[in-house]
Amino acid sequence: MTLVDSSVWIDYFRGAVTPQTDCLDRLLGSQLIVVGDLILAEVLQGFVSDRDYAQARALLTALPVVPLVGAEIAQQAASNFRQLRARGITVRKTIDTLIATSCIEHGYALLYNDRDFDPFVEHLGLVSAWPGH
């Protein structure tokens, strides 16, 4: 299963052509994609037009929506953040730490376009869904 980060969904809905949006196009027809609840909120809150919001909401909620955070994930995310900080790496956004940790713990590959996830791939076992990472 693959979870797609908001960084890719936002580009996708804007019509941006990137290696990650091309990968998402391929995955949508061939693999189970799940949407994280936090990612759903991040993506949907960015729409100004009611029509665009409704279309995106329909597309995203047609996919399985999974909860990303609970007490165990929150504690493990803090541990992961501390492990990276001990290596001299500071992740800029707590939500990225929560998303990466949830993917690691649940065995999801992550399709992303945000450098904050790279240390999780390099040091903590996060699986990237994009072959370029």
KEDO-130094 format. One line per field, with one value per atom (N, C-alpha, C, O, CB): atom name; residue in three letters; residue number from 1; x, y, z. Coordinates in pm, whole numbers, always signed. Glycine has a CB too. Layout:
// KEDO-130094
at	(CA ...)
aa	(ALA ...)
i	(NUM ...)
c1	(X ...)
c2	(Y ...)
c3	(Z ...)
***
This chain:
// KEDO-130094
at	(N CA C O CB N CA C O CB N CA C O CB N CA C O CB N CA C O CB N CA C O CB N CA C O CB N CA C O CB N CA C O CB N CA C O CB N CA C O CB N CA C O CB N CA C O CB N CA C O CB N CA C O CB N CA C O CB N CA C O CB N CA C O CB N CA C O CB N CA C O CB N CA C O CB N CA C O CB N CA C O CB N CA C O CB N CA C O CB N CA C O CB N CA C O CB N CA C O CB N CA C O CB N CA C O CB N CA C O CB N CA C O CB N CA C O CB N CA C O CB N CA C O CB N CA C O CB N CA C O CB N CA C O CB N CA C O CB N CA C O CB N CA C O CB N CA C O CB N CA C O CB N CA C O CB N CA C O CB N CA C O CB N CA C O CB N CA C O CB N CA C O CB N CA C O CB N CA C O CB N CA C O CB N CA C O CB N CA C O CB N CA C O CB N CA C O CB N CA C O CB N CA C O CB N CA C O CB N CA C O CB N CA C O CB N CA C O CB N CA C O CB N CA C O CB N CA C O CB N CA C O CB N CA C O CB N CA C O CB N CA C O CB N CA C O CB N CA C O CB N CA C O CB N CA C O CB N CA C O CB N CA C O CB N CA C O CB N CA C O CB N CA C O CB N CA C O CB N CA C O CB N CA C O CB N CA C O CB N CA C O CB N CA C O CB N CA C O CB N CA C O CB N CA C O CB N CA C O CB N CA C O CB N CA C O CB N CA C O CB N CA C O CB N CA C O CB N CA C O CB N CA C O CB N CA C O CB N CA C O CB N CA C O CB N CA C O CB N CA C O CB N CA C O CB N CA C O CB N CA C O CB N CA C O CB N CA C O CB N CA C O CB N CA C O CB N CA C O CB N CA C O CB N CA C O CB N CA C O CB N CA C O CB N CA C O CB N CA C O CB N CA C O CB N CA C O CB N CA C O CB N CA C O CB N CA C O CB N CA C O CB N CA C O CB N CA C O CB N CA C O CB N CA C O CB N CA C O CB N CA C O CB N CA C O CB N CA C O CB N CA C O CB N CA C O CB N CA C O CB N CA C O CB N CA C O CB)
aa	(MET MET MET MET MET THR THR THR THR THR LEU LEU LEU LEU LEU VAL VAL VAL VAL VAL ASP ASP ASP ASP ASP SER SER SER SER SER SER SER SER SER SER VAL VAL VAL VAL VAL TRP TRP TRP TRP TRP ILE ILE ILE ILE ILE ASP ASP ASP ASP ASP TYR TYR TYR TYR TYR PHE PHE PHE PHE PHE ARG ARG ARG ARG ARG GLY GLY GLY GLY GLY ALA ALA ALA ALA ALA VAL VAL VAL VAL VAL THR THR THR THR THR PRO PRO PRO PRO PRO GLN GLN GLN GLN GLN THR THR THR THR THR ASP ASP ASP ASP ASP CYS CYS CYS CYS CYS LEU LEU LEU LEU LEU ASP ASP ASP ASP ASP ARG ARG ARG ARG ARG LEU LEU LEU LEU LEU LEU LEU LEU LEU LEU GLY GLY GLY GLY GLY SER SER SER SER SER GLN GLN GLN GLN GLN LEU LEU LEU LEU LEU ILE ILE ILE ILE ILE VAL VAL VAL VAL VAL VAL VAL VAL VAL VAL GLY GLY GLY GLY GLY ASP ASP ASP ASP ASP LEU LEU LEU LEU LEU ILE ILE ILE ILE ILE LEU LEU LEU LEU LEU ALA ALA ALA ALA ALA GLU GLU GLU GLU GLU VAL VAL VAL VAL VAL LEU LEU LEU LEU LEU GLN GLN GLN GLN GLN GLY GLY GLY GLY GLY PHE PHE PHE PHE PHE VAL VAL VAL VAL VAL SER SER SER SER SER ASP ASP ASP ASP ASP ARG ARG ARG ARG ARG ASP ASP ASP ASP ASP TYR TYR TYR TYR TYR ALA ALA ALA ALA ALA GLN GLN GLN GLN GLN ALA ALA ALA ALA ALA ARG ARG ARG ARG ARG ALA ALA ALA ALA ALA LEU LEU LEU LEU LEU LEU LEU LEU LEU LEU THR THR THR THR THR ALA ALA ALA ALA ALA LEU LEU LEU LEU LEU PRO PRO PRO PRO PRO VAL VAL VAL VAL VAL VAL VAL VAL VAL VAL PRO PRO PRO PRO PRO LEU LEU LEU LEU LEU VAL VAL VAL VAL VAL GLY GLY GLY GLY GLY ALA ALA ALA ALA ALA GLU GLU GLU GLU GLU ILE ILE ILE ILE ILE ALA ALA ALA ALA ALA GLN GLN GLN GLN GLN GLN GLN GLN GLN GLN ALA ALA ALA ALA ALA ALA ALA ALA ALA ALA SER SER SER SER SER ASN ASN ASN ASN ASN PHE PHE PHE PHE PHE ARG ARG ARG ARG ARG GLN GLN GLN GLN GLN LEU LEU LEU LEU LEU ARG ARG ARG ARG ARG ALA ALA ALA ALA ALA ARG ARG ARG ARG ARG GLY GLY GLY GLY GLY ILE ILE ILE ILE ILE THR THR THR THR THR VAL VAL VAL VAL VAL ARG ARG ARG ARG ARG LYS LYS LYS LYS LYS THR THR THR THR THR ILE ILE ILE ILE ILE ASP ASP ASP ASP ASP THR THR THR THR THR LEU LEU LEU LEU LEU ILE ILE ILE ILE ILE ALA ALA ALA ALA ALA THR THR THR THR THR SER SER SER SER SER CYS CYS CYS CYS CYS ILE ILE ILE ILE ILE GLU GLU GLU GLU GLU HIS HIS HIS HIS HIS GLY GLY GLY GLY GLY TYR TYR TYR TYR TYR ALA ALA ALA ALA ALA LEU LEU LEU LEU LEU LEU LEU LEU LEU LEU TYR TYR TYR TYR TYR ASN ASN ASN ASN ASN ASP ASP ASP ASP ASP ARG ARG ARG ARG ARG ASP ASP ASP ASP ASP PHE PHE PHE PHE PHE ASP ASP ASP ASP ASP PRO PRO PRO PRO PRO PHE PHE PHE PHE PHE VAL VAL VAL VAL VAL GLU GLU GLU GLU GLU HIS HIS HIS HIS HIS LEU LEU LEU LEU LEU GLY GLY GLY GLY GLY LEU LEU LEU LEU LEU VAL VAL VAL VAL VAL SER SER SER SER SER ALA ALA ALA ALA ALA TRP TRP TRP TRP TRP PRO PRO PRO PRO PRO GLY GLY GLY GLY GLY HIS HIS HIS HIS HIS)
i	(1 1 1 1 1 2 2 2 2 2 3 3 3 3 3 4 4 4 4 4 5 5 5 5 5 6 6 6 6 6 7 7 7 7 7 8 8 8 8 8 9 9 9 9 9 10 10 10 10 10 11 11 11 11 11 12 12 12 12 12 13 13 13 13 13 14 14 14 14 14 15 15 15 15 15 16 16 16 16 16 17 17 17 17 17 18 18 18 18 18 19 19 19 19 19 20 20 20 20 20 21 21 21 21 21 22 22 22 22 22 23 23 23 23 23 24 24 24 24 24 25 25 25 25 25 26 26 26 26 26 27 27 27 27 27 28 28 28 28 28 29 29 29 29 29 30 30 30 30 30 31 31 31 31 31 32 32 32 32 32 33 33 33 33 33 34 34 34 34 34 35 35 35 35 35 36 36 36 36 36 37 37 37 37 37 38 38 38 38 38 39 39 39 39 39 40 40 40 40 40 41 41 41 41 41 42 42 42 42 42 43 43 43 43 43 44 44 44 44 44 45 45 45 45 45 46 46 46 46 46 47 47 47 47 47 48 48 48 48 48 49 49 49 49 49 50 50 50 50 50 51 51 51 51 51 52 52 52 52 52 53 53 53 53 53 54 54 54 54 54 55 55 55 55 55 56 56 56 56 56 57 57 57 57 57 58 58 58 58 58 59 59 59 59 59 60 60 60 60 60 61 61 61 61 61 62 62 62 62 62 63 63 63 63 63 64 64 64 64 64 65 65 65 65 65 66 66 66 66 66 67 67 67 67 67 68 68 68 68 68 69 69 69 69 69 70 70 70 70 70 71 71 71 71 71 72 72 72 72 72 73 73 73 73 73 74 74 74 74 74 75 75 75 75 75 76 76 76 76 76 77 77 77 77 77 78 78 78 78 78 79 79 79 79 79 80 80 80 80 80 81 81 81 81 81 82 82 82 82 82 83 83 83 83 83 84 84 84 84 84 85 85 85 85 85 86 86 86 86 86 87 87 87 87 87 88 88 88 88 88 89 89 89 89 89 90 90 90 90 90 91 91 91 91 91 92 92 92 92 92 93 93 93 93 93 94 94 94 94 94 95 95 95 95 95 96 96 96 96 96 97 97 97 97 97 98 98 98 98 98 99 99 99 99 99 100 100 100 100 100 101 101 101 101 101 102 102 102 102 102 103 103 103 103 103 104 104 104 104 104 105 105 105 105 105 106 106 106 106 106 107 107 107 107 107 108 108 108 108 108 109 109 109 109 109 110 110 110 110 110 111 111 111 111 111 112 112 112 112 112 113 113 113 113 113 114 114 114 114 114 115 115 115 115 115 116 116 116 116 116 117 117 117 117 117 118 118 118 118 118 119 119 119 119 119 120 120 120 120 120 121 121 121 121 121 122 122 122 122 122 123 123 123 123 123 124 124 124 124 124 125 125 125 125 125 126 126 126 126 126 127 127 127 127 127 128 128 128 128 128 129 129 129 129 129 130 130 130 130 130 131 131 131 131 131 132 132 132 132 132 133 133 133 133 133)
c1	(+84 +0 +88 +198 -95 +37 +111 +26 -92 +151 +89 +28 +92 +213 +48 +11 +61 +56 -49 -23 +170 +178 +108 +90 +325 +69 +2 +89 +35 -34 +221 +309 +286 +300 +455 +251 +224 +79 +53 +251 -15 -155 -176 -250 -246 -113 -130 -80 -147 -55 +38 +89 -6 -33 +230 -57 -147 -273 -313 -185 -335 -458 -432 -522 -525 -311 -275 -239 -222 -158 -228 -193 -43 -2 -264 +38 +183 +232 +189 +254 +323 +382 +519 +612 +395 +528 +653 +674 +581 +650 +794 +813 +718 +672 +957 +688 +600 +454 +384 +612 +407 +269 +255 +150 +225 +360 +357 +350 +277 +483 +425 +422 +283 +231 +530 +222 +87 -11 -96 +42 +0 -87 -76 -176 -52 +47 +69 +13 -51 +220 +36 -8 -160 -216 +51 -228 -374 -442 -550 -426 -381 -443 -395 -448 -422 -293 -231 -208 -174 -103 -226 -189 -287 -349 -45 -299 -386 -320 -209 -415 -390 -346 -435 -557 -353 -375 -453 -427 -321 -416 -527 -518 -516 -605 -637 -416 -410 -505 -522 -267 -566 -661 -598 -662 -718 -476 -408 -381 -393 -276 -346 -319 -448 -448 -254 -556 -687 -718 -760 -798 -698 -723 -629 -673 -708 -501 -404 -441 -438 -264 -475 -504 -635 -640 -511 -740 -872 -878 -950 -978 -805 -811 -753 -778 -738 -677 -615 -703 -665 -494 -819 -905 -986 -1044 -999 -991 -1069 -1209 -1309 -998 -1214 -1340 -1417 -1359 -1314 -1546 -1630 -1636 -1637 -1772 -1639 -1644 -1517 -1523 -1665 -1400 -1273 -1262 -1214 -1155 -1305 -1305 -1389 -1346 -1357 -1509 -1600 -1543 -1554 -1737 -1482 -1423 -1306 -1296 -1375 -1219 -1104 -1150 -1097 -1008 -1248 -1301 -1359 -1338 -1408 -1432 -1490 -1381 -1390 -1582 -1278 -1169 -1095 -1072 -1071 -1058 -977 -1054 -998 -928 -1181 -1257 -1309 -1365 -1374 -1289 -1319 -1209 -1229 -1332 -1095 -984 -999 -1066 -845 -939 -946 -876 -762 -881 -946 -889 -849 -930 -991 -722 -669 -626 -574 -551 -648 -599 -447 -392 -666 -380 -234 -177 -65 -180 -248 -188 -275 -398 -166 -210 -268 -156 -48 -327 -179 -79 +52 +159 -134 +45 +168 +247 +369 +135 +179 +247 +306 +418 +150 +233 +282 +412 +507 +176 +416 +536 +652 +767 +508 +622 +728 +777 +896 +676 +688 +728 +825 +923 +604 +797 +887 +1023 +1127 +828 +1022 +1147 +1224 +1345 +1120 +1152 +1216 +1275 +1386 +1117 +1199 +1249 +1378 +1475 +1143 +1379 +1497 +1616 +1730 +1465 +1589 +1697 +1759 +1881 +1644 +1676 +1728 +1801 +1907 +1615 +1746 +1811 +1949 +2043 +1723 +1960 +2090 +2192 +2312 +2074 +2145 +2233 +2258 +2326 +2172 +2202 +2219 +2115 +2132 +2355 +2007 +1901 +1778 +1729 +1870 +1727 +1605 +1496 +1509 +1626 +1390 +1275 +1195 +1169 +1187 +1157 +1095 +951 +905 +1101 +878 +735 +700 +732 +651 +633 +589 +500 +510 +516 +413 +321 +397 +353 +226 +511 +590 +649 +658 +703 +689 +738 +628 +653 +793 +507 +393 +359 +335 +270 +358 +326 +432 +398 +316 +559 +667 +663 +676 +804 +645 +641 +523 +537 +634 +407 +291 +316 +279 +168 +379 +412 +508 +488 +474 +609 +706 +635 +654 +819 +554 +489 +381 +360 +427 +312 +205 +250 +171 +91 +375 +427 +382 +380 +387 +345 +307 +432 +522 +206 +436 +535 +480 +358 +561 +567 +525 +572 +690 +578 +477 +509 +509 +406 +407 +621 +634 +723 +797 +691 +713 +798 +833 +802 +729 +897 +928 +1054 +1055 +808 +1159 +1289 +1291 +1383 +1391 +1191 +1187 +1173 +1205 +1073 +1124 +1108 +1237 +1250 +998 +1330 +1454 +1530 +1575 +1544 +1546 +1616 +1545 +1609 +1634 +1413 +1339 +1367 +1372 +1187 +1385 +1422 +1566 +1594 +1408 +1655 +1797 +1831 +1916 +1877 +1766 +1807 +1707 +1746 +1839 +1578 +1477 +1392 +1300 +1387 +1422 +1352 +1224 +1153 +1322 +1192 +1076 +1098 +1207 +1052 +997 +1006 +948 +833 +930 +1028 +981 +911 +962 +1098 +795 +722 +771 +731 +574 +858 +911 +1052 +1138 +909 +1077 +1210 +1324 +1440 +1210 +1294 +1399 +1455 +1553 +1347 +1396 +1448 +1523 +1574 +1335)
c2	(-118 +0 +124 +125 +0 +226 +352 +465 +478 +380 +547 +670 +784 +786 +686 +878 +991 +1116 +1150 +1011 +1183 +1303 +1420 +1423 +1339 +1516 +1636 +1709 +1772 +1729 +1703 +1771 +1723 +1801 +1750 +1597 +1541 +1569 +1608 +1389 +1549 +1575 +1720 +1747 +1542 +1813 +1955 +1982 +2048 +2045 +1931 +1945 +1880 +1935 +1883 +1763 +1689 +1770 +1782 +1554 +1825 +1903 +2036 +2092 +1928 +2088 +2211 +2185 +2278 +2280 +2058 +2022 +2029 +2029 +2112 +2034 +2038 +1901 +1797 +2080 +1904 +1779 +1765 +1841 +1778 +1666 +1637 +1486 +1412 +1690 +1440 +1294 +1228 +1116 +1262 +1297 +1240 +1237 +1139 +1320 +1341 +1337 +1234 +1171 +1477 +1218 +1112 +975 +887 +1120 +958 +832 +810 +699 +833 +916 +905 +861 +775 +1039 +918 +877 +727 +658 +954 +677 +533 +450 +347 +504 +493 +418 +413 +312 +478 +520 +525 +414 +369 +659 +370 +264 +125 +27 +290 +115 -16 -63 -179 -17 +24 -12 +52 +154 +32 -9 +48 +173 +167 -56 +283 +411 +439 +426 +528 +477 +519 +666 +720 +433 +731 +873 +884 +834 +955 +951 +973 +1084 +1182 +1007 +1069 +1170 +1309 +1408 +1129 +1317 +1446 +1505 +1626 +1432 +1420 +1464 +1511 +1610 +1349 +1440 +1481 +1624 +1707 +1384 +1652 +1787 +1889 +1997 +1789 +1857 +1950 +1986 +2103 +1890 +1886 +1910 +1987 +2087 +1776 +1941 +2003 +2147 +2229 +1922 +2179 +2316 +2419 +2538 +2323 +2374 +2468 +2513 +2605 +2407 +2452 +2488 +2613 +2625 +2373 +2705 +2827 +2806 +2843 +2946 +2747 +2725 +2609 +2503 +2698 +2627 +2520 +2402 +2287 +2572 +2431 +2325 +2241 +2118 +2386 +2308 +2235 +2153 +2040 +2332 +2213 +2143 +2017 +1910 +2235 +2029 +1915 +1805 +1687 +1959 +1843 +1743 +1671 +1549 +1809 +1747 +1687 +1598 +1489 +1795 +1645 +1566 +1434 +1329 +1646 +1438 +1316 +1219 +1099 +1350 +1270 +1183 +1122 +1001 +1261 +1206 +1158 +1062 +963 +1274 +1089 +1002 +876 +788 +1078 +868 +743 +640 +520 +768 +688 +601 +571 +646 +668 +462 +435 +547 +583 +297 +600 +703 +635 +568 +822 +652 +583 +683 +790 +492 +649 +735 +721 +611 +698 +833 +830 +841 +794 +941 +899 +928 +876 +886 +1078 +822 +782 +796 +845 +634 +753 +770 +700 +756 +717 +577 +503 +569 +582 +359 +612 +679 +811 +847 +702 +885 +1013 +994 +1071 +1079 +891 +865 +819 +861 +760 +734 +687 +802 +810 +571 +891 +1008 +1097 +1147 +1091 +1115 +1193 +1125 +1190 +1213 +993 +918 +931 +951 +770 +919 +933 +1072 +1087 +902 +1174 +1311 +1326 +1385 +1411 +1270 +1279 +1204 +1249 +1223 +1088 +1012 +1093 +1097 +877 +1157 +1238 +1361 +1398 +1280 +1424 +1542 +1504 +1583 +1604 +1386 +1340 +1324 +1331 +1207 +1304 +1295 +1433 +1444 +1201 +1538 +1673 +1711 +1809 +1687 +1634 +1659 +1707 +1640 +1531 +1823 +1874 +1875 +1942 +2016 +1802 +1800 +1927 +1960 +1671 +1998 +2129 +2124 +2218 +2202 +2018 +2014 +1888 +1777 +2023 +1907 +1794 +1700 +1579 +1843 +1755 +1670 +1574 +1461 +1756 +1616 +1526 +1412 +1298 +1603 +1441 +1337 +1237 +1116 +1399 +1286 +1198 +1111 +992 +1281 +1172 +1098 +991 +876 +1194 +1029 +934 +818 +702 +1004 +850 +747 +653 +532 +810 +708 +625 +530 +413 +712 +580 +494 +383 +267 +578 +417 +316 +209 +90 +382 +252 +159 +74 -41 +236 +129 +56 -13 -83 +150 +7 -59 +3 -64 -201 +133 +201 +257 +308 +314 +248 +325 +467 +486 +262 +566 +705 +769 +765 +784 +827 +906 +1052 +1103 +880 +1118 +1254 +1340 +1289 +1252 +1470 +1567 +1674 +1792 +1630 +1631 +1717 +1661 +1548 +1723 +1740 +1692 +1650 +1580 +1799 +1691 +1651 +1500 +1446 +1721 +1431 +1286 +1209 +1093 +1240 +1272 +1202 +1140 +1026 +1298 +1210 +1146 +1023 +931 +1246 +1020 +903 +783 +669 +932 +810 +703 +658 +539 +752 +755 +725 +658 +569 +851 +701 +656 +570 +498 +773 +576 +511 +406 +350 +615 +380 +270 +305 +215 +166 +434 +473 +427 +446 +626 +368 +322 +431 +472 +186 +476 +574 +501 +401 +660 +552 +492 +541 +488 +522 +640 +694 +643 +662 +850 +578 +519 +620 +581 +446 +749 +851 +885 +960 +975 +831 +859 +741 +745 +896)
c3	(+0 +0 +0 +56 +121 -64 -75 -20 -52 -221 +62 +111 +34 +14 +267 -10 -89 -2 +53 -220 +10 +92 +24 -98 +120 +106 +54 -47 -138 +168 -34 -129 -272 -366 -90 -288 -421 -461 -575 -423 -369 -402 -444 -539 -283 -376 -409 -550 -629 -307 -583 -721 -821 -927 -734 -785 -873 -904 -1020 -809 -801 -821 -890 -953 -689 -879 -951 -1097 -1176 -881 -1132 -1269 -1297 -1413 -1364 -1192 -1210 -1256 -1206 -1078 -1352 -1401 -1334 -1362 -1558 -1247 -1177 -1183 -1215 -1028 -1154 -1148 -1049 -1071 -1111 -938 -837 -884 -856 -708 -954 -1003 -1115 -1128 -1053 -1196 -1297 -1230 -1275 -1388 -1123 -1048 -989 -993 -935 -934 -879 -987 -962 -817 -1106 -1217 -1242 -1261 -1344 -1243 -1266 -1150 -1173 -1284 -1029 -912 -900 -857 -787 -937 -924 -1002 -963 -969 -1110 -1188 -1156 -1208 -1329 -1070 -1055 -912 -890 -1125 -815 -679 -580 -609 -648 -463 -360 -301 -247 -248 -312 -256 -136 -145 -362 -24 +92 +118 +85 +216 +177 +210 +362 +430 +148 +413 +557 +598 +525 +601 +715 +760 +772 +736 +894 +820 +830 +693 +673 +907 +598 +461 +395 +323 +379 +420 +369 +414 +333 +417 +541 +593 +530 +490 +746 +520 +460 +317 +280 +463 +239 +97 +82 +10 +20 +147 +127 +178 +120 +197 +282 +335 +238 +254 +467 +140 +46 -68 -141 -9 -87 -200 -169 -60 -235 -263 -248 -307 -246 -317 -424 -495 -433 -407 -644 -411 -358 -456 -413 -331 -584 -685 -682 -684 -825 -679 -674 -545 -546 -686 -434 -306 -314 -271 -194 -368 -377 -466 -434 -430 -578 -667 -600 -607 -797 -535 -468 -353 -332 -416 -279 -167 -218 -157 -90 -327 -383 -427 -402 -501 -493 -538 -420 -416 -627 -324 -212 -122 -75 -130 -98 -9 -79 -15 +50 -211 -282 -254 -274 -434 -208 -167 -19 +53 -197 +28 +172 +252 +223 +205 +350 +437 +567 +631 +463 +605 +722 +829 +796 +684 +956 +1064 +1074 +1063 +1201 +1096 +1100 +1241 +1264 +1017 +1333 +1463 +1577 +1574 +1479 +1674 +1802 +1903 +1870 +1798 +2024 +2130 +2097 +2119 +2261 +2044 +2014 +1902 +1912 +1975 +1796 +1685 +1732 +1693 +1566 +1814 +1865 +1944 +1928 +1953 +2028 +2107 +2018 +2038 +2214 +1921 +1831 +1744 +1714 +1743 +1704 +1624 +1703 +1648 +1582 +1831 +1915 +1924 +1919 +2056 +1938 +1942 +1811 +1810 +1973 +1699 +1568 +1550 +1500 +1456 +1590 +1582 +1661 +1614 +1634 +1782 +1868 +1808 +1818 +2007 +1747 +1682 +1568 +1554 +1628 +1490 +1380 +1433 +1382 +1286 +1534 +1593 +1649 +1639 +1705 +1707 +1759 +1646 +1671 +1834 +1524 +1407 +1345 +1243 +1303 +1406 +1354 +1249 +1176 +1295 +1241 +1142 +1216 +1306 +1059 +1177 +1236 +1130 +1027 +1296 +1155 +1066 +1093 +1208 +1087 +987 +1002 +1049 +1115 +873 +1018 +1050 +1127 +1086 +922 +1240 +1322 +1242 +1257 +1446 +1159 +1083 +993 +972 +1000 +939 +855 +938 +891 +784 +1060 +1149 +1181 +1185 +1279 +1203 +1231 +1109 +1122 +1273 +991 +868 +842 +817 +747 +848 +822 +922 +884 +829 +1048 +1151 +1131 +1145 +1290 +1098 +1072 +955 +961 +1044 +851 +736 +776 +739 +622 +852 +897 +979 +956 +980 +1074 +1166 +1099 +1138 +1281 +998 +931 +802 +738 +900 +764 +644 +513 +411 +645 +515 +392 +325 +391 +422 +193 +117 +108 +108 -27 +101 +96 -34 -67 +217 -107 -225 -181 -135 -344 -195 -143 -232 -316 -2 -212 -278 -174 -192 -405 -67 +47 +111 +160 +150 +111 +159 +306 +349 +138 +383 +524 +541 +647 +594 +439 +450 +419 +458 +358 +350 +311 +429 +417 +239 +543 +656 +711 +763 +767 +699 +745 +654 +701 +748 +526 +432 +461 +472 +285 +473 +490 +623 +628 +476 +730 +864 +940 +1032 +946 +903 +988 +917 +976 +1045 +791 +722 +651 +607 +818 +636 +557 +413 +358 +565 +353 +214 +124 +141 +193 +29 -68 -182 -232 -122 -224 -334 -469 -574 -321 -467 -592 -612 -525 -592 -724 -747 -746 -729 -877 -764 -766 -630 -621 -828 -526 -390 -337 -225 -294)
***
